[in-house]
Amino acid sequence: MICENHTRVTEFILLGFTNNLEMQVSLFILFLVIYSVTLLGNFLIITVTSVDPALQTPMYFFLQNLSLLEVCFTLVMVPKMLLDLVSPRKIISFVGCGIQMYFFFFFGSSECFLLSMMAYDRFVAIGNPLRYSVIMNRSLCLWMAVGSWMSGVPVSMLQTAWLMALPFCGPNAIDHFFCDGPPVLKLVTQDRTRYEMQALASTLLFIMFPFSLILVSYTRIIITILRMSSATGRQKAFSTCSSHLIVVSLFYGTASLTYLRPKSNLSPESKKLVSLSYTVITPMLNPIIYSLRNNEVKGAVKRTVTRKVLQKLDVF
């Protein structure tokens, strides 16, 4: 369909959360604090896993990549969201909307595959501890990380190019706080069935496939742990997986409500809250979960901070 007798949309209006000025100020302060904690926590994880010799293992290499992904993931949406909360014109250009959507899909898909790589790493560590360093060598870890990052390219290109090529000739108000697929799709002025089917197929492939790998890895991990004769060994094995399981549950549990049930009966406000959980809240919680539940990370943070303080004292 061509936009006959109508002008093609050149910009979108992001309706955001509320039009109440006081509420917008309160939300701006809240999200600014959350974003600051997110950046601080993830950059702290990146720093300590880079400089501390005790954390030069595959597990922390993947954790470092996860933190970097979270920084990039939030950078796509949160600064624009904060700007819209204090701006009278919540406008994003058609091209800008496509770019935001592309990188949202890219980093989201990459995180799905990276979480599955982290699950495989834990399976090897628990199932083959004596051969762990041989199997999870530096070359394999690097290729797994690169593969995880690059896995986001196909889905992001396909989803974005197809959706933004559809006709937008009518309303241009997106009832969301960023350019996500489902709310943007509602503005398309033609039958959306084919795209919805393609989007569901892509979701099943690029979200549920890595999730299936995670399920297989943890099923084998649980079987291995239950076969351990030592209660201390079982407890230690469970503790090394608990942080990753919490992160996977938070990310997949909330994202599936949006992308596996695109026509759910949730109100637009409820959908925005669900989106907030995996775009804003989860990236903040990840470094907290990994640091509070991991003595090695806490020890590395203390050593790094102490070293920086002593270096400053030496200067004076």
Long-range contacts (C-beta under 8 A, 24 or more apart in sequence): 1-167, 1-189, 1-190, 2-167, 3-167, 3-168, 3-169, 3-189, 6-169, 6-170, 6-189, 7-169, 8-167, 8-168, 8-169, 9-94, 9-168, 9-169, 9-170, 9-172, 9-187, 10-93, 10-94, 11-91, 11-92, 11-93, 11-94, 11-172, 12-91, 12-92, 12-93, 12-94, 12-97, 12-172, 12-173, 12-174, 12-179, 12-184, 12-187, 13-90, 13-91, 13-172, 13-173, 13-174, 14-84, 14-90, 14-91, 14-92, 14-174, 14-176, 14-177, 14-178, 14-179, 15-90, 15-173, 15-174, 15-175, 15-176, 16-81, 16-84, 16-85, 16-90, 16-176, 16-177, 17-85, 17-177, 17-272, 24-85, 24-86, 25-85, 25-86, 27-85, 28-82, 28-85, 28-86, 31-78, 31-81, 31-82, 31-85, 31-280, 32-82, 34-280, 34-281, 34-284, 35-74, 35-78, 35-79, 35-82, 35-280, 35-284, 37-284, 38-70, 38-71, 38-74, 38-78, 38-280, 38-283, 38-284, 38-287, 39-71, 39-74, 41-67, 41-284, 41-286, 41-287, 41-288, 41-291, 42-67, 42-68, 42-70, 42-71, 42-283, 42-286, 42-287, 43-67, 43-71, 44-287, 44-291, 44-301, 45-287, 45-290, 45-291, 45-297, 46-71, 47-304, 48-297, 48-300, 48-301, 48-304, 49-300, 51-304, 52-300, 52-303, 52-304, 54-296, 54-299, 54-300, 55-296, 55-297, 55-300, 58-121, 58-136, 58-141, 59-118, 59-121, 59-122, 59-125, 59-240, 60-296, 60-297, 61-141, 61-145, 62-114, 62-117, 62-118, 62-121, 62-141, 62-144, 62-145, 63-118, 63-290, 65-114, 65-145, 65-148, 65-149, 66-111, 66-114, 66-115, 66-118, 66-247, 66-286, 67-286, 67-287, 69-107, 69-110, 69-111, 69-114, 69-149, 70-111, 70-283, 70-286, 70-287, 71-283, 72-103, 72-107, 73-104, 73-107, 73-108, 73-111, 73-279, 73-283, 74-279, 74-280, 74-283, 76-100, 76-103, 76-104, 76-107, 76-178, 77-104, 77-177, 77-178, 77-279, 77-280, 78-279, 78-280, 80-178, 81-177, 81-178, 84-177, 92-179, 94-164, 94-168, 97-164, 97-174, 97-179, 97-184, 98-160, 98-164, 98-179, 100-178, 100-179, 101-159, 101-160, 101-163, 101-164, 101-179, 101-180, 101-181, 101-184, 102-156, 102-157, 102-160, 103-156, 104-156, 104-178, 104-179, 104-180, 105-152, 105-155, 105-156, 105-159, 105-160, 105-181, 106-152, 106-153, 106-155, 106-156, 107-152, 108-152, 108-255, 109-151, 109-152, 109-155, 109-156, 109-206, 109-207, 110-148, 110-149, 110-150, 110-151, 110-152, 111-251, 112-151, 112-206, 112-207, 112-210, 112-211, 112-251, 113-147, 113-148, 113-151, 113-152, 113-206, 113-210, 114-145, 114-148, 114-149, 115-210, 115-214, 115-244, 115-247, 115-248, 115-251, 116-148, 116-210, 116-211, 116-213, 116-214, 116-217, 117-144, 117-145, 117-147, 117-148, 118-244, 119-213, 119-214, 119-217, 119-218, 119-244, 119-248, 120-144, 120-213, 120-217, 122-217, 122-218, 122-221, 122-240, 122-241, 122-244, 123-217, 123-218, 123-220, 123-221, 123-224, 125-240, 126-221, 126-224, 126-225, 126-237, 126-240, 126-241, 127-220, 127-221, 127-224, 151-206, 152-206, 154-206, 155-202, 155-205, 155-206, 158-198, 158-202, 159-199, 159-202, 162-195, 162-198, 163-188, 163-195, 166-190, 166-192, 166-195, 175-268, 176-268, 176-271, 176-272, 176-275, 177-272, 177-275, 177-276, 178-275, 178-279, 180-258, 180-275, 181-259, 182-258, 182-259, 182-262, 182-271, 183-268, 183-271, 196-262, 199-259, 199-262, 200-260, 200-262, 203-259, 203-260, 207-252, 207-255, 207-256, 207-259, 207-260, 208-260, 211-248, 211-252, 214-248, 218-245, 239-293, 242-293, 243-289, 243-290, 243-293, 243-294, 246-289, 246-293, 247-282, 247-285, 247-286, 247-289, 247-290, 250-277, 250-278, 250-281, 250-282, 250-285, 251-278, 251-282, 254-278, 254-282
